[in-house]
Amino acid sequence: MVLRRPASLLTVAADRPEFHRFVGTLNFFSNALEYNLQTSNPPDRVGKLYIAQTPLDVLPPHMHADSHRPGLLNLIAADIYNSSMWLGLQPTYTPFHNDPNDNLFSQVRGTKLVRLLPPERGNALFFQVKAEIAAQLSSSGHPSPAKPASPGMRGEEMMQWREREAFHKAVWSEQAPAGIFEARLNPGDMLYIPRKWWHSVQSVGTYGALNVSMNWWFR
């Protein structure tokens, strides 16, 4: 395969997790997966490797047959805004965010957990966590971000150590808001995520195992 897509790698340093983004071929991912399949001891396998949000229309031809859009979207005459495949070696993680369009998320291989909050409650949690981060920065003598927090504009900063840890704790720990929704997706399951609903996704299973999802954003 010669398709080049950004991949992300989360490594853990002595004091904090570090997020790395790089561009490579799908052969890199395939070789890592092959190594994992031949390695009997899970801790020795390659993990935390994620090819996130790869457009379905740029996949190699022999993968297209397995990436057709669900018939449900045809029935409702949905206007497809974008679509993606998510290839990961367990564990993988998508931080707390929302999307401007409706989302139909399909699990193909492995298992993922999704936690969700409706727009108003998600916005409140977002600003609460951002205020806590700003207070921590101020108390430690670090300047606060120059740009004001915007729930609609989230970038790579949400994968960096301070923000990633704060939002992960707010969504996935015992401090998560009461009544937060959680869905467990196994192969063949699909989840409809309404536009502007906040959500975070993490895979579960054996370290280094293959996890595959696809999704379609539509209007």
C-alpha positions as CSV (number, residue, x, y, z in Angstrom):
1,M,0.0,0.0,0.0
2,V,1.3,3.4,-0.9
3,L,-1.4,5.6,0.7
4,R,0.2,8.1,3.0
5,R,-1.9,9.3,6.0
6,P,-1.1,11.0,9.3
7,A,-0.8,8.7,12.2
8,S,-0.7,9.5,15.9
9,L,1.4,7.9,18.6
10,L,0.9,8.5,22.3
11,T,4.0,7.7,24.3
12,V,4.3,8.0,28.1
13,A,7.2,9.9,29.5
14,A,8.3,10.0,33.1
15,D,6.0,12.9,34.0
16,R,3.3,13.1,31.3
17,P,2.0,11.5,28.2
18,E,3.3,12.9,24.9
19,F,1.4,13.0,21.6
20,H,3.3,12.6,18.3
21,R,1.9,13.0,14.8
22,F,3.7,11.8,11.7
23,V,3.1,10.8,8.1
24,G,3.9,7.3,6.8
25,T,2.5,4.5,4.6
26,L,-0.1,2.0,5.5
27,N,2.8,-0.6,5.2
28,F,4.1,0.9,8.5
29,F,0.8,0.1,10.2
30,S,0.6,-3.3,8.5
31,N,4.1,-4.3,9.6
32,A,3.3,-3.3,13.2
33,L,0.1,-5.4,13.1
34,E,2.0,-8.4,11.7
35,Y,4.6,-8.1,14.4
36,N,1.9,-8.0,17.1
37,L,0.2,-11.1,15.6
38,Q,3.5,-13.0,15.9
39,T,4.3,-11.8,19.4
40,S,2.8,-13.9,22.2
41,N,3.5,-11.5,25.0
42,P,1.0,-8.5,24.8
43,P,3.3,-6.0,26.7
44,D,5.9,-6.6,23.9
45,R,3.5,-5.5,21.2
46,V,3.2,-2.2,19.5
47,G,0.2,-0.2,20.9
48,K,-1.2,3.3,21.0
49,L,-0.8,3.7,17.3
50,Y,-3.8,5.3,15.5
51,I,-4.5,6.2,11.9
52,A,-7.3,8.5,12.7
53,Q,-9.9,9.9,10.3
54,T,-8.7,8.5,7.0
55,P,-11.2,9.5,4.3
56,L,-12.9,6.3,2.8
57,D,-12.6,7.6,-0.7
58,V,-8.8,7.5,-0.6
59,L,-8.5,3.9,0.6
60,P,-6.8,1.4,-1.7
61,P,-9.3,-0.2,-4.2
62,H,-9.4,-3.6,-2.5
63,M,-10.6,-2.0,0.7
64,H,-13.5,-0.2,-0.9
65,A,-15.8,-3.2,-1.0
66,D,-15.7,-3.3,2.9
67,S,-16.3,0.4,3.3
68,H,-19.6,1.1,1.5
69,R,-22.0,3.4,3.3
70,P,-24.9,1.8,5.4
71,G,-28.2,1.4,3.7
72,L,-29.8,3.4,6.5
73,L,-28.2,6.5,5.1
74,N,-29.7,5.7,1.7
75,L,-33.2,5.3,3.3
76,I,-33.2,8.7,4.9
77,A,-31.6,10.3,1.7
78,A,-28.7,11.6,3.8
79,D,-26.3,14.1,2.3
80,I,-22.9,12.7,3.2
81,Y,-20.6,15.4,4.3
82,N,-17.6,13.2,4.9
83,S,-16.6,9.7,5.9
84,S,-13.6,8.1,7.6
85,M,-11.9,4.9,8.7
86,W,-10.2,4.6,12.0
87,L,-7.4,2.0,12.2
88,G,-5.7,1.5,15.6
89,L,-3.6,-0.8,17.7
90,Q,-5.1,-1.0,21.1
91,P,-5.4,1.2,23.1
92,T,-6.7,4.1,21.1
93,Y,-8.4,7.3,22.3
94,T,-10.4,10.2,20.9
95,P,-10.7,13.2,23.3
96,F,-13.8,15.1,24.3
97,H,-15.2,17.1,21.4
98,N,-18.3,17.7,19.3
99,D,-19.0,17.7,15.5
100,P,-21.0,20.2,13.4
101,N,-22.8,17.4,11.6
102,D,-24.7,14.3,12.5
103,N,-22.5,11.2,12.7
104,L,-23.2,7.5,12.1
105,F,-20.4,5.5,13.8
106,S,-19.9,1.9,12.9
107,Q,-17.7,-0.6,14.7
108,V,-15.9,-3.1,12.5
109,R,-13.3,-4.9,14.6
110,G,-12.7,-4.8,18.3
111,T,-14.7,-2.9,20.9
112,K,-15.0,0.8,21.7
113,L,-16.7,2.7,24.5
114,V,-18.3,6.0,23.7
115,R,-19.3,8.6,26.4
116,L,-21.7,11.3,25.4
117,L,-23.3,14.5,26.7
118,P,-25.9,16.7,25.0
119,P,-24.8,20.1,23.8
120,E,-25.7,22.3,26.8
121,R,-24.2,19.9,29.4
122,G,-21.1,19.3,27.2
123,N,-20.5,23.0,26.7
124,A,-20.8,23.5,30.5
125,L,-18.3,20.8,31.2
126,F,-15.9,22.1,28.5
127,F,-15.8,25.6,30.0
128,Q,-15.5,24.2,33.5
129,V,-12.5,22.1,32.6
130,K,-10.8,25.0,30.6
131,A,-11.3,27.3,33.6
132,E,-9.7,24.7,35.9
133,I,-6.7,24.4,33.5
134,A,-6.3,28.2,33.4
135,A,-6.4,28.4,37.2
136,Q,-3.7,25.7,37.4
137,L,-1.5,27.6,34.9
138,S,-2.0,30.8,36.8
139,S,-1.1,29.3,40.2
140,S,2.0,27.7,38.8
141,G,3.2,31.0,37.2
142,H,2.5,30.0,33.6
143,P,0.6,32.3,31.2
144,S,-2.9,31.4,30.2
145,P,-3.6,30.8,26.5
146,A,-3.9,34.0,24.5
147,K,-7.0,32.8,22.6
148,P,-10.3,32.4,24.6
149,A,-11.6,28.8,24.8
150,S,-13.9,27.8,21.9
151,P,-15.9,24.6,22.0
152,G,-16.3,24.7,18.3
153,M,-12.6,25.0,17.5
154,R,-10.6,22.1,18.9
155,G,-7.2,21.2,17.5
156,E,-4.2,19.1,18.5
157,E,-4.1,20.8,21.9
158,M,-6.8,18.4,23.0
159,M,-4.3,15.6,22.7
160,Q,-1.5,17.3,24.7
161,W,-0.8,16.2,28.2
162,R,-2.5,18.9,30.4
163,E,-5.7,19.2,28.4
164,R,-5.9,15.5,27.6
165,E,-5.5,14.5,31.2
166,A,-8.0,17.0,32.5
167,F,-10.8,16.1,30.0
168,H,-10.1,12.4,30.3
169,K,-10.5,12.7,34.1
170,A,-13.7,14.8,33.7
171,V,-15.3,12.3,31.3
172,W,-14.0,8.9,32.2
173,S,-13.3,8.9,35.9
174,E,-15.6,8.8,38.9
175,Q,-15.8,12.6,38.5
176,A,-17.8,12.3,35.3
177,P,-21.1,14.1,35.3
178,A,-24.1,12.2,36.7
179,G,-26.2,10.8,33.9
180,I,-23.5,10.8,31.2
181,F,-24.4,8.4,28.5
182,E,-22.2,5.4,27.6
183,A,-22.4,3.0,24.7
184,R,-20.4,-0.1,24.2
185,L,-19.9,-0.9,20.5
186,N,-18.9,-4.4,19.3
187,P,-18.3,-5.5,15.7
188,G,-21.5,-4.8,13.7
189,D,-22.9,-2.2,16.1
190,M,-23.6,1.4,14.9
191,L,-24.2,4.5,17.0
192,Y,-25.9,7.7,15.9
193,I,-24.3,10.7,17.4
194,P,-26.4,13.9,16.9
195,R,-24.7,17.1,15.7
196,K,-23.1,19.1,18.5
197,W,-23.3,16.3,21.0
198,W,-20.1,16.0,23.0
199,H,-18.4,12.6,23.0
200,S,-15.1,10.8,23.7
201,V,-14.1,7.4,22.4
202,Q,-11.7,4.8,23.7
203,S,-11.0,1.3,22.6
204,V,-10.9,-1.7,25.0
205,G,-9.2,-5.0,24.8
206,T,-5.8,-6.7,24.6
207,Y,-2.8,-4.4,24.2
208,G,-1.8,-4.1,20.5
209,A,-4.9,-5.7,19.2
210,L,-6.4,-4.4,16.0
211,N,-9.4,-2.0,16.3
212,V,-11.3,-0.7,13.3
213,S,-14.2,1.7,13.0
214,M,-15.9,3.7,10.2
215,N,-18.1,6.7,10.3
216,W,-20.2,8.9,8.1
217,W,-20.9,12.6,8.9
218,F,-24.2,13.6,7.2
219,R,-26.7,16.4,6.9
